[in-house]
Amino acid sequence: MKVPKGSSHPYNRFCRWLFERYKSPWVQYMVAPVVIGLLPLFITTFYGNQAFKSVIVKYMPAIATVLTNQVLLAIAFAFFYPAILLAFAKSVVKRVDSRGLRVDGLLALVASIDEVVGCKGTRFAERAKNPGNLTKENAFCTITQPRTQIAEIVRAICSLFNALRTSKNHNLIKVTLAVIENGQIAEIPIHYPQDEPVLAAKDALNNRSSTILTAYRSRKIVVIDSIGNELQRPARKRRFVDAGSAEDNVGSLICYPVIHSETRSIPYVISIHCDEDKYFKSIFSDLYEHSLQRFALRLNLEHSLYLLKEKLCE
């Protein structure tokens, strides 16, 4: 199993670099105190020590001019500088920590996958206990229910993303599965929650600019931080289509193409919508992809069974 090693986003890389440097004892006990204290010490010494001030005026005239003309601003900066630096350090740690694989998140992922396996296990166990009219000729066609299992996988994805909710706004997360045929959305047969049907018309979603078809063509995960902002982009650069539903035109969105390992086709695209703006963030796309790959493996298996059942069963 691949583990995400870090985002390509420059700020994420910068935060990771800083965090790795700070773990060194030499940096913690030597460099960091100097960085925090040197600038306030420089400013206060400039105003309190005439000899030091003369040296700065001679060798750093631009800095001396600023400190002389902006006394109150310089003193205020010296006062707040350590607090600003510490707040920045906390934000770096939070950013690095938020990209980690937390125990709660891993447990939620395992629980979601267990639900999928449990559904299939129950069906097989019932048949094993009461085989009825099963024979070796009809066992595969009777017991194997890939459509049912695919629906369970989509429900498990919805359960996972709800379990991992970080917002206190009681946001609504909706998960749908689009079936792709010949480069177009043939149908959207599965959606969770089940009382939240797909409001957008299929014809509108088959617009080339739709996020589902963008993910299909690129064969990569697509994360839209803000649907509202996306709709403001020029039409040729847009990755979202206004399908006439006000509810769908707000929030953030993930679309993930499921690539069938054997045929290399894309039979499905998973769509995950949250009605909170910037809830999903593109800088975390590799983490979303890591989680969704676990379900894509199972969708691959069920799609293979579906293709077999189409060929072998009436």
C-alpha positions in Angstrom: 0.0 0.0 0.0 1.4 3.4 -1.0 1.5 6.0 1.7 1.3 9.7 0.6 4.7 11.3 1.0 3.7 14.9 0.7 1.9 17.3 -1.5 3.6 19.1 -4.4 2.1 22.4 -3.2 5.0 24.8 -2.5 3.7 25.9 0.9 3.2 22.3 2.1 6.8 21.5 1.0 8.0 24.6 2.8 6.2 23.7 6.0 7.5 20.2 5.9 11.1 21.5 5.3 10.8 23.9 8.3 9.4 21.1 10.5 12.2 18.7 9.6 14.8 21.3 10.3 13.3 22.3 13.6 13.4 18.7 14.8 17.2 19.0 15.1 18.3 19.8 18.7 20.9 22.3 17.4 18.1 24.3 15.7 15.7 24.0 18.7 18.2 25.2 21.3 20.5 27.5 19.3 19.1 28.8 16.1 15.4 29.2 17.1 16.1 31.4 20.3 18.4 33.6 18.2 15.8 34.0 15.4 13.1 34.9 18.0 15.2 37.3 20.1 17.7 38.9 17.7 15.4 41.3 15.9 13.7 42.8 19.1 17.2 43.0 20.7 18.5 44.8 17.6 15.7 47.4 17.7 15.9 48.1 21.4 19.7 48.4 21.3 19.4 50.8 18.5 17.3 53.2 20.6 19.1 52.6 23.9 22.8 52.5 22.9 24.2 55.5 21.1 27.4 53.7 20.1 25.5 50.9 18.4 23.2 53.4 16.8 26.2 55.3 15.3 27.5 52.0 13.8 24.1 51.3 12.2 23.8 54.8 10.8 27.2 54.5 9.3 27.0 51.0 7.8 23.2 50.5 7.4 21.9 53.9 6.6 18.6 52.7 5.1 17.7 50.7 8.2 18.7 53.6 10.4 16.5 56.0 8.5 13.5 53.7 8.9 14.1 53.2 12.6 14.6 56.9 13.2 11.4 58.0 11.2 9.1 55.1 12.4 9.9 54.9 16.2 6.4 53.8 17.4 6.0 51.3 14.5 9.4 49.8 15.2 8.8 49.5 18.9 5.4 47.9 18.3 7.0 45.5 15.8 9.7 44.5 18.3 7.0 43.9 20.9 4.8 41.7 18.7 7.5 40.0 16.7 8.0 37.0 19.0 4.3 36.4 19.2 3.9 36.6 15.4 6.8 34.2 15.0 5.4 31.7 17.5 1.9 31.9 15.9 3.6 31.2 12.5 5.4 28.2 14.0 2.2 26.8 15.4 0.5 27.2 12.0 3.4 25.2 10.4 3.1 22.4 12.9 -0.7 22.4 12.4 -0.3 22.2 8.7 2.2 19.3 8.9 0.1 17.5 11.5 -3.1 17.9 9.5 -1.4 16.0 6.7 -0.6 13.0 8.9 -2.5 9.7 9.1 -4.3 10.1 12.4 -5.5 7.1 14.4 -9.1 8.3 14.3 -8.9 8.6 10.5 -7.4 5.2 10.1 -10.0 3.6 12.4 -12.8 5.3 10.4 -11.2 4.0 7.1 -11.0 0.5 8.5 -14.5 0.6 9.8 -15.9 1.7 6.4 -14.0 -1.1 4.6 -15.2 -3.6 7.2 -18.8 -2.6 6.5 -18.3 -3.4 2.8 -16.7 -6.8 3.6 -19.3 -7.5 6.2 -22.1 -7.0 3.7 -20.6 -9.5 1.3 -19.7 -11.9 4.1 -23.3 -11.9 5.4 -24.7 -12.7 2.0 -22.2 -15.6 1.5 -22.8 -16.9 5.0 -26.5 -17.0 4.5 -26.1 -19.0 1.3 -23.6 -21.4 3.0 -26.1 -22.0 5.8 -29.1 -22.5 3.5 -27.8 -23.3 0.0 -31.4 -24.0 -1.3 -31.3 -24.7 -5.0 -27.7 -23.7 -5.5 -25.6 -25.9 -7.8 -22.1 -25.6 -9.0 -23.5 -24.3 -12.3 -25.6 -21.5 -10.9 -23.7 -20.6 -7.7 -21.6 -17.8 -9.2 -24.5 -16.1 -10.9 -26.8 -16.5 -7.9 -24.5 -15.4 -5.1 -22.4 -12.7 -6.9 -24.2 -9.4 -6.7 -21.7 -6.7 -7.9 -24.2 -4.0 -8.2 -25.3 -4.4 -4.6 -21.7 -4.5 -3.5 -20.8 -1.4 -5.5 -23.7 0.5 -3.8 -22.3 -0.7 -0.4 -18.8 0.7 -1.3 -20.3 4.1 -2.2 -22.2 4.1 1.1 -19.0 3.3 2.9 -17.2 6.3 1.2 -20.0 8.5 2.5 -19.7 7.1 6.0 -16.0 7.6 6.0 -16.1 11.3 4.9 -18.8 12.0 7.4 -16.8 10.3 10.2 -13.8 12.5 9.3 -15.8 15.8 9.3 -13.6 18.5 10.8 -16.2 21.3 10.7 -18.7 22.2 13.3 -21.2 23.6 10.7 -23.1 20.4 10.4 -22.2 20.4 6.7 -23.9 18.0 4.3 -21.6 15.6 2.5 -23.1 13.8 -0.6 -21.4 11.0 -2.5 -22.5 9.8 -6.0 -21.2 7.3 -8.4 -21.4 8.1 -12.1 -21.3 5.3 -14.6 -19.2 6.2 -17.7 -19.7 4.8 -21.1 -18.0 6.0 -24.3 -16.7 9.1 -22.5 -20.1 10.2 -21.3 -22.1 9.8 -18.1 -24.5 7.0 -18.8 -26.3 7.1 -15.5 -25.8 8.1 -11.8 -27.5 5.1 -10.2 -26.1 5.4 -6.7 -26.2 8.4 -4.3 -25.8 8.8 -0.5 -27.5 9.9 1.6 -30.4 8.3 -0.2 -32.8 11.2 0.7 -30.5 13.6 -1.2 -31.1 12.7 -4.9 -29.0 14.1 -7.7 -30.6 17.4 -8.8 -28.5 18.2 -11.8 -29.7 16.9 -15.2 -27.5 14.3 -16.8 -27.3 16.3 -20.0 -25.9 19.2 -18.1 -23.3 17.0 -16.3 -22.2 15.7 -19.7 -20.9 19.1 -20.6 -17.2 18.9 -21.2 -16.5 21.3 -18.4 -18.2 19.2 -15.7 -15.9 18.1 -12.9 -16.9 14.4 -13.5 -15.8 14.5 -17.1 -12.7 16.6 -16.2 -11.6 13.8 -13.8 -12.5 11.2 -16.5 -10.4 12.9 -19.2 -7.4 13.7 -17.0 -7.6 10.3 -15.3 -6.6 12.2 -12.1 -8.4 13.3 -8.9 -9.9 16.8 -9.2 -10.5 18.9 -6.1 -12.4 22.2 -6.3 -11.9 24.2 -3.1 -14.7 26.7 -3.9 -17.4 26.0 -6.5 -18.5 29.7 -6.3 -14.9 30.8 -7.2 -14.7 28.1 -9.9 -17.8 29.5 -11.6 -16.2 32.9 -11.8 -13.3 31.5 -13.9 -13.3 31.9 -17.7 -15.5 29.3 -19.4 -12.5 27.6 -21.2 -10.7 27.1 -17.8 -13.7 26.1 -15.8 -13.9 22.6 -14.2 -17.5 22.8 -13.1 -20.7 23.3 -15.0 -23.7 25.2 -13.7 -26.3 22.5 -13.9 -29.2 24.7 -12.7 -29.2 23.5 -9.1 -28.5 26.3 -6.6 -27.6 23.7 -3.9 -24.9 22.2 -6.1 -23.4 25.5 -7.0 -22.0 26.2 -3.6 -19.4 24.4 -1.4 -16.5 22.2 -2.5 -16.1 19.1 -4.5 -13.9 16.0 -5.1 -14.2 13.9 -8.2 -12.1 10.7 -8.4 -11.9 8.5 -11.5 -11.9 4.7 -10.9 -9.4 3.1 -13.4 -10.1 -0.6 -14.0 -6.8 -2.3 -13.6 -7.3 -4.9 -16.4 -8.9 -2.9 -19.2 -7.4 0.5 -18.2 -10.9 2.0 -18.8 -12.7 4.3 -16.4 -16.1 2.7 -15.7 -16.9 5.0 -12.7 -16.2 8.4 -11.3 -16.8 9.0 -7.6 -18.2 12.5 -6.8 -18.1 13.9 -3.2 -19.8 17.2 -2.5 -19.8 19.3 0.6 -22.0 22.3 0.9 -19.4 24.2 2.9 -17.1 26.5 0.9 -13.4 25.4 1.0 -14.1 22.4 3.1 -12.2 20.2 0.7 -8.8 21.7 -0.3 -6.7 20.9 -3.3 -3.5 21.0 -1.2 -4.8 17.8 0.4 -5.6 16.1 -2.8 -3.0 13.4 -2.3 -4.6 12.4 1.1 -8.1 12.2 -0.5 -6.7 10.1 -3.2 -4.9 7.8 -0.8 -8.2 7.1 1.0 -10.2 6.7 -2.2 -7.7 4.3 -3.6 -8.7 1.8 -0.9 -12.3 1.8 -2.2 -11.2 1.9 -5.8 -9.5 -1.5 -5.3 -12.8 -3.0 -4.2 -14.7 -1.3 -7.0 -12.2 -2.8 -9.4 -13.0 -6.2 -8.1 -16.7 -5.7 -8.3 -16.5 -4.3 -11.8 -14.5 -7.4 -12.9 -17.2 -9.6 -11.4 -19.9 -7.5 -13.1 -18.2 -8.0 -16.5 -17.9 -11.8 -15.8 -21.5 -12.0 -14.8 -22.6 -10.1 -18.0 -20.8 -12.8 -20.1 -21.6 -15.9 -18.1 -25.1 -15.3 -16.7 -28.4 -14.6 -18.4 
